[in-house]
Amino acid sequence: MNAARACLPCRLGLALMLAALASGCGEPAGEGTGRAGAGDARAPQPPVAPAAAAATPRDERLPFTRAEQCGRCHTDIYEEWKASYHGLAMVDPLFLDLSEGDGINKEECIRCHAPVPIREVDFVTPIARTEHREDAISCLSCHQSGTQVAGPFEGCVGECNPVYDPQQRDPVKMCFGCHNQHDTGNEWLAGPWSPEAPEPRTKPAMTCLDCHMPEVERPLVQGGVPRKGRRHTWPGGHDLAQLRKAATLEVEVREAPGGGVRLQGFVTNVGAGHYLPTDARHRSFDLYFRLWDADGRIVLDPLDPNQQDRAQVAKYRKNYRGSGLVDTQIPPGARVSGLGDRWKGYLDLPAGARGRGEAWLVYRLTQADMLDASSLDDSLPFQPYRARLVLRTPFSYGER
């Protein structure tokens, strides 16, 4: 199989955060506290999801089969899921393009775009389900546990037969089956944000959920008691605001060896618990310079196809297997300039050059993404095959 088409998952932004937190269809007993009445001997104790729910026969499965059935009670969560790249995983145009026009038939991709319930495979990389693939990464992919619906809240009741399972909050079990295909999970575990990071800590302990399933206070079901839960939006590489939280961009201007002016860009991974970029190998962060001379004329323009190669000074990316290229991802907390054999991170100008400039950090979901004037317009929604300007840092150079 062509390495460029072997992504798992193929185009999703960061994110298959399978630790979804909508549990049962009803409110828990005990005045909405999430627990059966404390100290009440008559209060039923919450069941715990069996660890062996992986091999449930078909005729013993939950009668719920579609995400829309969950949405009848969990209205807000369902609407978030439907608009997310979990809900859109089977109609994402970037994913569809991987099928080369011959239908969606790559099971190695579908297993993470339309997976069976993760508990059926004991929390490892799932297999593709054969039914209702249009539901993509559905509610049941994350929550079904045999004939029950698993979640992180105790004491819930409802027609979907909810059951408490503390594993619902464990990103290693819920997320790694798909999101560690290209080591995203391992990057987090080895980094400073991991709960297992060595002392003295440099970053607070955080998990996938903290960034990709932010907390929200609302009823679990319509008319229920508000409580802390999680959004089901999974922002990642398609989300400009999420990208901007991940990095900072700086420029240093100094004398170049042998004379002239050296412009050097530095990118710091300040907000991602994994490498930048991560997951699919076709993603990259690219560093460009745009320059004006002292008279205000553009002398180097990344938007000009004839000047784009010269304007680019770095590419941060996990390259395709067998390419022979050095990976140039940015680890959590790292400040880098040039990485690899080709990318130096700087641009040298001749002696006497002066003017002003901008450093651009541009994100590409695929290497076919075009950088043009629309890439600079924050008001535009995400469009396939359009690069996006994430960060812009102004500077001046030369003697005044």
LUMDRENKE-398894 format. One record per residue (C-alpha): residue in one letter; x, y, z; residue number from 1. Coordinates in steps of 0.5 Angstrom, whole numbers. Each point is the difference from the previous one (the first is absolute). Layout:
N
+---+-------+-------+-------+-----+
: r :    xx :    yy :    zz :   k :
+---+-------+-------+-------+-----+
: A :     X :     Y :     Z : NUM :
...
+---+-------+-------+-------+-----+
This chain:
400
+---+-------+-------+-------+-----+
: r :    xx :    yy :    zz :   k :
+---+-------+-------+-------+-----+
: M :     0 :     0 :     0 :   1 :
: N :     3 :     7 :    -2 :   2 :
: A :     2 :     3 :     7 :   3 :
: A :    -3 :     6 :    -2 :   4 :
: R :    -7 :    -3 :     1 :   5 :
: A :     2 :    -4 :     6 :   6 :
: C :    -3 :     4 :     5 :   7 :
: L :    -4 :    -2 :     7 :   8 :
: P :    -4 :     4 :     0 :   9 :
: C :     1 :     3 :    -7 :  10 :
: R :    -2 :     7 :     1 :  11 :
: L :    -3 :     2 :     7 :  12 :
: G :     3 :     5 :     4 :  13 :
: L :     3 :    -2 :     6 :  14 :
: A :    -5 :    -2 :     2 :  15 :
: L :    -3 :    -7 :     1 :  16 :
: M :    -1 :     1 :     8 :  17 :
: L :    -5 :    -6 :     1 :  18 :
: A :     0 :     2 :     8 :  19 :
: A :    -7 :     3 :    -1 :  20 :
: L :    -4 :     2 :     6 :  21 :
: A :    -7 :    -1 :    -1 :  22 :
: S :    -2 :    -6 :     3 :  23 :
: G :    -7 :    -3 :     2 :  24 :
: C :    -7 :     3 :    -3 :  25 :
: G :    -3 :     2 :     7 :  26 :
: E :     2 :     4 :     6 :  27 :
: P :     4 :    -3 :     5 :  28 :
: A :    -4 :    -2 :     7 :  29 :
: G :     2 :     5 :     6 :  30 :
: E :    -2 :     7 :    -2 :  31 :
: G :     4 :     0 :    -7 :  32 :
: T :     7 :    -1 :     4 :  33 :
: G :     2 :    -5 :    -4 :  34 :
: R :     0 :    -6 :     5 :  35 :
: A :    -6 :    -4 :     3 :  36 :
: G :    -2 :     3 :     7 :  37 :
: A :     6 :     0 :     5 :  38 :
: G :    -2 :    -3 :     6 :  39 :
: D :    -6 :    -3 :    -3 :  40 :
: A :     0 :    -8 :     1 :  41 :
: R :    -6 :     0 :    -5 :  42 :
: A :     3 :     4 :    -5 :  43 :
: P :     3 :    -5 :    -6 :  44 :
: Q :     7 :    -1 :    -1 :  45 :
: P :     3 :     2 :    -6 :  46 :
: P :     2 :    -5 :    -5 :  47 :
: V :     7 :     0 :    -3 :  48 :
: A :     1 :    -2 :    -7 :  49 :
: P :     3 :    -7 :     0 :  50 :
: A :     7 :     0 :    -3 :  51 :
: A :    -2 :    -6 :    -4 :  52 :
: A :    -5 :     3 :    -4 :  53 :
: A :     5 :     0 :    -6 :  54 :
: A :    -3 :    -7 :    -3 :  55 :
: T :    -8 :     2 :     0 :  56 :
: P :    -4 :    -5 :    -5 :  57 :
: R :    -4 :     4 :    -5 :  58 :
: D :    -7 :    -2 :     3 :  59 :
: E :     2 :     2 :     7 :  60 :
: R :     2 :     7 :    -2 :  61 :
: L :    -3 :     7 :     2 :  62 :
: P :    -7 :     1 :    -4 :  63 :
: F :     3 :     7 :    -2 :  64 :
: T :     4 :     0 :    -6 :  65 :
: R :     0 :     7 :    -3 :  66 :
: A :     3 :     7 :     3 :  67 :
: E :    -7 :     3 :    -2 :  68 :
: Q :    -3 :    -4 :     6 :  69 :
: C :     5 :     3 :     5 :  70 :
: G :    -2 :     7 :    -3 :  71 :
: R :    -7 :    -1 :     2 :  72 :
: C :     2 :     1 :     8 :  73 :
: H :     7 :     3 :    -1 :  74 :
: T :    -2 :     6 :    -5 :  75 :
: D :     6 :     4 :     1 :  76 :
: I :     5 :    -5 :     0 :  77 :
: Y :    -3 :    -3 :    -6 :  78 :
: E :     0 :     7 :    -4 :  79 :
: E :     7 :     1 :     2 :  80 :
: W :     2 :    -7 :    -2 :  81 :
: K :    -3 :     0 :    -7 :  82 :
: A :     3 :     7 :    -1 :  83 :
: S :     7 :    -3 :     2 :  84 :
: Y :     5 :    -4 :    -4 :  85 :
: H :    -2 :    -6 :     4 :  86 :
: G :    -7 :     1 :    -3 :  87 :
: L :     3 :     2 :    -7 :  88 :
: A :     5 :    -6 :     0 :  89 :
: M :    -3 :    -3 :    -6 :  90 :
: V :    -1 :     6 :    -4 :  91 :
: D :     6 :     4 :     1 :  92 :
: P :     2 :     2 :    -7 :  93 :
: L :     7 :    -1 :     2 :  94 :
: F :    -1 :    -7 :     2 :  95 :
: L :    -4 :    -2 :    -6 :  96 :
: D :     5 :     2 :    -5 :  97 :
: L :     5 :    -5 :     3 :  98 :
: S :    -5 :    -5 :    -3 :  99 :
: E :     2 :     2 :    -7 : 100 :
: G :    -7 :     0 :    -3 : 101 :
: D :    -1 :    -7 :     1 : 102 :
: G :    -5 :     0 :     6 : 103 :
: I :     2 :     0 :     7 : 104 :
: N :     3 :    -7 :     1 : 105 :
: K :     6 :     1 :     4 : 106 :
: E :    -1 :    -4 :     6 : 107 :
: E :     6 :     2 :     4 : 108 :
: C :    -2 :     7 :    -1 : 109 :
: I :    -8 :    -1 :     2 : 110 :
: R :     2 :    -4 :     6 : 111 :
: C :     1 :     7 :     3 : 112 :
: H :    -5 :     4 :    -4 : 113 :
: A :    -6 :    -5 :     1 : 114 :
: P :     3 :    -5 :     6 : 115 :
: V :    -4 :    -5 :     4 : 116 :
: P :    -1 :     2 :     8 : 117 :
: I :     7 :     0 :     2 : 118 :
: R :    -1 :    -5 :     6 : 119 :
: E :    -2 :    -5 :    -5 : 120 :
: V :     8 :     0 :    -2 : 121 :
: D :     2 :     1 :     7 : 122 :
: F :     2 :     7 :    -1 : 123 :
: V :     5 :    -1 :    -5 : 124 :
: T :     0 :     2 :    -8 : 125 :
: P :    -7 :    -2 :    -2 : 126 :
: I :    -3 :    -3 :    -6 : 127 :
: A :    -5 :     3 :    -5 : 128 :
: R :    -7 :    -1 :     2 : 129 :
: T :    -4 :    -3 :    -6 : 130 :
: E :    -7 :     4 :     2 : 131 :
: H :    -2 :     7 :     0 : 132 :
: R :     7 :     3 :    -2 : 133 :
: E :    -3 :     6 :    -2 : 134 :
: D :     0 :     2 :     8 : 135 :
: A :     8 :     0 :     0 : 136 :
: I :     3 :     0 :     7 : 137 :
: S :    -7 :     0 :     3 : 138 :
: C :    -2 :     0 :     7 : 139 :
: L :     0 :    -7 :     1 : 140 :
: S :     7 :    -1 :    -3 : 141 :
: C :     2 :     3 :     7 : 142 :
: H :    -6 :    -2 :     4 : 143 :
: Q :    -3 :    -6 :    -1 : 144 :
: S :     2 :    -6 :     5 : 145 :
: G :    -3 :    -6 :    -2 : 146 :
: T :    -8 :     1 :     1 : 147 :
: Q :     2 :     6 :     4 : 148 :
: V :     2 :     7 :    -1 : 149 :
: A :     6 :     2 :     4 : 150 :
: G :     2 :     7 :     3 : 151 :
: P :     4 :     3 :     5 : 152 :
: F :    -6 :     2 :     5 : 153 :
: E :    -3 :    -5 :     5 : 154 :
: G :    -7 :    -1 :     1 : 155 :
: C :    -3 :     2 :    -6 : 156 :
: V :    -7 :    -3 :    -3 : 157 :
: G :    -3 :    -1 :    -6 : 158 :
: E :    -3 :    -4 :    -6 : 159 :
: C :     7 :    -1 :    -3 : 160 :
: N :     3 :    -3 :     6 : 161 :
: P :     5 :     4 :     3 : 162 :
: V :     6 :    -3 :     4 : 163 :
: Y :     6 :     4 :     3 : 164 :
: D :     7 :    -1 :    -3 : 165 :
: P :     6 :     4 :     3 : 166 :
: Q :     4 :    -3 :    -6 : 167 :
: Q :    -5 :     6 :    -4 : 168 :
: R :     5 :     5 :     2 : 169 :
: D :     7 :    -4 :    -1 : 170 :
: P :     3 :     3 :    -7 : 171 :
: V :     4 :    -6 :     0 : 172 :
: K :    -6 :    -5 :    -1 : 173 :
: M :    -4 :     5 :    -4 : 174 :
: C :     4 :     4 :    -4 : 175 :
: F :     6 :    -4 :    -2 : 176 :
: G :    -3 :    -6 :    -4 : 177 :
: C :     0 :     5 :    -6 : 178 :
: H :     4 :     6 :     2 : 179 :
: N :     6 :    -3 :     2 : 180 :
: Q :     1 :    -3 :    -7 : 181 :
: H :     5 :     5 :    -2 : 182 :
: D :     3 :     1 :     8 : 183 :
: T :    -5 :     6 :     2 : 184 :
: G :    -1 :    -4 :     6 : 185 :
: N :     7 :    -2 :     2 : 186 :
: E :     2 :     7 :    -2 : 187 :
: W :    -5 :     3 :     6 : 188 :
: L :     2 :    -6 :     5 : 189 :
: A :     8 :     2 :    -1 : 190 :
: G :    -1 :     7 :     0 : 191 :
: P :    -1 :     6 :     6 : 192 :
: W :    -7 :     0 :     0 : 193 :
: S :    -1 :    -8 :     2 : 194 :
: P :    -2 :    -2 :     7 : 195 :
: E :     6 :    -4 :     0 : 196 :
: A :     5 :     5 :    -2 : 197 :
: P :     6 :     0 :     5 : 198 :
: E :     1 :     5 :     6 : 199 :
: P :     1 :     6 :     0 : 200 :
: R :    -6 :     1 :    -5 : 201 :
: T :     1 :     6 :    -5 : 202 :
: K :    -8 :    -1 :    -2 : 203 :
: P :    -6 :    -2 :     4 : 204 :
: A :    -3 :    -7 :    -2 : 205 :
: M :    -5 :     1 :    -5 : 206 :
: T :    -3 :    -6 :    -5 : 207 :
: C :    -3 :     0 :    -7 : 208 :
: L :    -7 :     2 :     3 : 209 :
: D :     2 :     7 :     3 : 210 :
: C :     2 :     3 :    -7 : 211 :
: H :    -5 :    -4 :    -5 : 212 :
: M :    -6 :    -1 :     5 : 213 :
: P :     0 :     6 :     4 : 214 :
: E :    -4 :     0 :     6 : 215 :
: V :    -7 :     3 :     0 : 216 :
: E :    -6 :     0 :     5 : 217 :
: R :    -7 :    -2 :    -2 : 218 :
: P :    -5 :    -5 :     0 : 219 :
: L :     2 :    -7 :    -2 : 220 :
: V :    -7 :     0 :    -3 : 221 :
: Q :    -6 :     5 :    -2 : 222 :
: G :    -3 :     2 :     7 : 223 :
: G :     5 :    -3 :     4 : 224 :
: V :     5 :     3 :     6 : 225 :
: P :     6 :     4 :    -3 : 226 :
: R :     6 :    -3 :     2 : 227 :
: K :     8 :     0 :    -3 : 228 :
: G :     1 :    -4 :    -6 : 229 :
: R :     3 :     0 :    -6 : 230 :
: R :    -1 :     3 :    -7 : 231 :
: H :     0 :    -5 :    -6 : 232 :
: T :     3 :     5 :    -5 : 233 :
: W :     8 :    -3 :     0 : 234 :
: P :     3 :     6 :    -3 : 235 :
: G :     6 :    -1 :    -4 : 236 :
: G :     4 :     1 :    -6 : 237 :
: H :    -6 :     3 :    -4 : 238 :
: D :    -1 :     5 :     6 : 239 :
: L :     4 :     7 :    -1 : 240 :
: A :    -1 :     2 :     7 : 241 :
: Q :     2 :    -7 :     3 : 242 :
: L :     6 :     1 :    -5 : 243 :
: R :     2 :     7 :     3 : 244 :
: K :     0 :    -3 :     7 : 245 :
: A :     6 :    -5 :    -2 : 246 :
: A :     5 :     4 :    -2 : 247 :
: T :     4 :     7 :     1 : 248 :
: L :     4 :     3 :    -6 : 249 :
: E :     6 :     5 :     1 : 250 :
: V :     5 :     3 :    -5 : 251 :
: E :     8 :     2 :     2 : 252 :
: V :     3 :     5 :    -4 : 253 :
: R :     8 :     0 :     0 : 254 :
: E :     6 :     0 :    -4 : 255 :
: A :     1 :    -5 :    -5 : 256 :
: P :     7 :    -4 :     0 : 257 :
: G :     4 :     4 :    -5 : 258 :
: G :    -4 :     6 :     0 : 259 :
: G :    -7 :     2 :    -2 : 260 :
: V :    -7 :    -2 :     4 : 261 :
: R :    -2 :    -6 :     3 : 262 :
: L :    -8 :    -1 :     1 : 263 :
: Q :    -1 :    -6 :     4 : 264 :
: G :    -7 :    -3 :     3 : 265 :
: F :    -1 :    -4 :     6 : 266 :
: V :    -6 :    -4 :     1 : 267 :
: T :    -2 :    -3 :     7 : 268 :
: N :    -5 :    -5 :     2 : 269 :
: V :    -3 :     3 :     6 : 270 :
: G :    -7 :    -3 :     0 : 271 :
: A :     0 :    -7 :    -3 : 272 :
: G :     1 :    -6 :     4 : 273 :
: H :     2 :    -4 :    -6 : 274 :
: Y :     5 :     2 :    -6 : 275 :
: L :    -2 :     6 :    -5 : 276 :
: P :    -2 :    -3 :    -4 : 277 :
: T :    -3 :    -7 :     2 : 278 :
: D :    -3 :    -6 :    -3 : 279 :
: A :    -1 :     0 :    -8 : 280 :
: R :     6 :     1 :    -3 : 281 :
: H :    -2 :     4 :    -6 : 282 :
: R :    -1 :     6 :     5 : 283 :
: S :     5 :     6 :     1 : 284 :
: F :     2 :     6 :     3 : 285 :
: D :     3 :     5 :    -5 : 286 :
: L :     5 :     6 :     2 : 287 :
: Y :     0 :     6 :    -5 : 288 :
: F :     3 :     7 :     0 : 289 :
: R :    -4 :     6 :    -4 : 290 :
: L :     4 :     6 :    -1 : 291 :
: W :     0 :     7 :    -2 : 292 :
: D :     6 :     5 :    -2 : 293 :
: A :     1 :     6 :     4 : 294 :
: D :    -5 :     4 :    -6 : 295 :
: G :    -6 :    -5 :     2 : 296 :
: R :     1 :    -5 :    -6 : 297 :
: I :    -1 :    -7 :     1 : 298 :
: V :     6 :    -3 :    -2 : 299 :
: L :    -1 :    -8 :     2 : 300 :
: D :    -7 :    -2 :     0 : 301 :
: P :    -2 :    -7 :     2 : 302 :
: L :    -7 :     1 :    -3 : 303 :
: D :     4 :     0 :    -7 : 304 :
: P :     1 :    -7 :    -3 : 305 :
: N :     6 :     2 :    -3 : 306 :
: Q :     3 :     3 :     7 : 307 :
: Q :    -3 :    -5 :     5 : 308 :
: D :     6 :    -5 :     0 : 309 :
: R :     5 :     5 :     2 : 310 :
: A :    -5 :     3 :     5 : 311 :
: Q :    -1 :    -6 :     4 : 312 :
: V :     6 :    -2 :     5 : 313 :
: A :    -3 :    -6 :     4 : 314 :
: K :    -5 :    -5 :    -1 : 315 :
: Y :    -2 :    -4 :     7 : 316 :
: R :    -3 :    -7 :    -2 : 317 :
: K :     0 :    -7 :     1 : 318 :
: N :     2 :    -3 :    -7 : 319 :
: Y :    -2 :    -6 :    -3 : 320 :
: R :     3 :    -7 :     1 : 321 :
: G :     5 :    -1 :    -5 : 322 :
: S :     1 :     7 :    -2 : 323 :
: G :     7 :     0 :     3 : 324 :
: L :    -1 :     7 :     3 : 325 :
: V :     1 :     2 :     7 : 326 :
: D :    -6 :     1 :     4 : 327 :
: T :    -1 :     7 :     2 : 328 :
: Q :    -5 :     1 :     5 : 329 :
: I :     0 :     4 :     6 : 330 :
: P :     0 :    -3 :     7 : 331 :
: P :    -4 :     2 :     6 : 332 :
: G :     3 :     6 :     3 : 333 :
: A :     6 :     1 :    -5 : 334 :
: R :     2 :     6 :    -4 : 335 :
: V :     3 :    -1 :    -7 : 336 :
: S :     2 :     3 :    -6 : 337 :
: G :     2 :    -4 :    -6 : 338 :
: L :     0 :    -8 :     1 : 339 :
: G :     2 :    -5 :    -5 : 340 :
: D :     5 :     0 :    -5 : 341 :
: R :    -3 :     5 :    -5 : 342 :
: W :    -4 :     5 :     5 : 343 :
: K :     5 :     5 :     3 : 344 :
: G :    -6 :     5 :     3 : 345 :
: Y :     4 :     6 :    -2 : 346 :
: L :     1 :     5 :    -6 : 347 :
: D :     6 :     4 :    -2 : 348 :
: L :    -1 :     7 :    -3 : 349 :
: P :     6 :     4 :    -3 : 350 :
: A :     4 :     5 :     3 : 351 :
: G :    -4 :     7 :     0 : 352 :
: A :    -7 :    -4 :     0 : 353 :
: R :    -5 :     4 :     4 : 354 :
: G :    -8 :     0 :     1 : 355 :
: R :    -5 :    -4 :     4 : 356 :
: G :    -3 :    -7 :    -1 : 357 :
: E :    -4 :    -5 :     3 : 358 :
: A :     1 :    -7 :     2 : 359 :
: W :    -6 :    -5 :    -2 : 360 :
: L :    -2 :    -7 :     4 : 361 :
: V :    -4 :    -3 :    -5 : 362 :
: Y :    -4 :    -7 :     1 : 363 :
: R :    -1 :    -5 :    -5 : 364 :
: L :    -5 :    -6 :     1 : 365 :
: T :     3 :    -3 :    -7 : 366 :
: Q :     6 :     2 :    -4 : 367 :
: A :    -5 :     2 :    -6 : 368 :
: D :    -2 :     6 :     4 : 369 :
: M :     0 :     6 :    -3 : 370 :
: L :     3 :     6 :     3 : 371 :
: D :    -4 :     7 :    -3 : 372 :
: A :    -3 :     6 :     2 : 373 :
: S :    -6 :    -4 :     3 : 374 :
: S :     5 :    -3 :     5 : 375 :
: L :     1 :     6 :     3 : 376 :
: D :    -8 :     1 :     1 : 377 :
: D :    -2 :    -2 :     7 : 378 :
: S :    -7 :     1 :    -1 : 379 :
: L :     0 :    -6 :    -5 : 380 :
: P :    -3 :    -6 :     2 : 381 :
: F :     5 :    -6 :    -1 : 382 :
: Q :     1 :    -2 :    -7 : 383 :
: P :     3 :    -7 :    -2 : 384 :
: Y :     7 :     1 :    -4 : 385 :
: R :     1 :     7 :     3 : 386 :
: A :     6 :     2 :     4 : 387 :
: R :    -2 :     4 :     6 : 388 :
: L :     4 :     6 :     3 : 389 :
: V :     1 :    -2 :     8 : 390 :
: L :     5 :     5 :     2 : 391 :
: R :     3 :     7 :    -2 : 392 :
: T :     5 :     3 :     3 : 393 :
: P :     3 :     7 :    -3 : 394 :
: F :     7 :     3 :     1 : 395 :
: S :     5 :     5 :    -3 : 396 :
: Y :     7 :    -1 :    -3 : 397 :
: G :     6 :     4 :    -2 : 398 :
: E :     2 :     6 :     2 : 399 :
: R :    -5 :     6 :     1 : 400 :
+---+-------+-------+-------+-----+
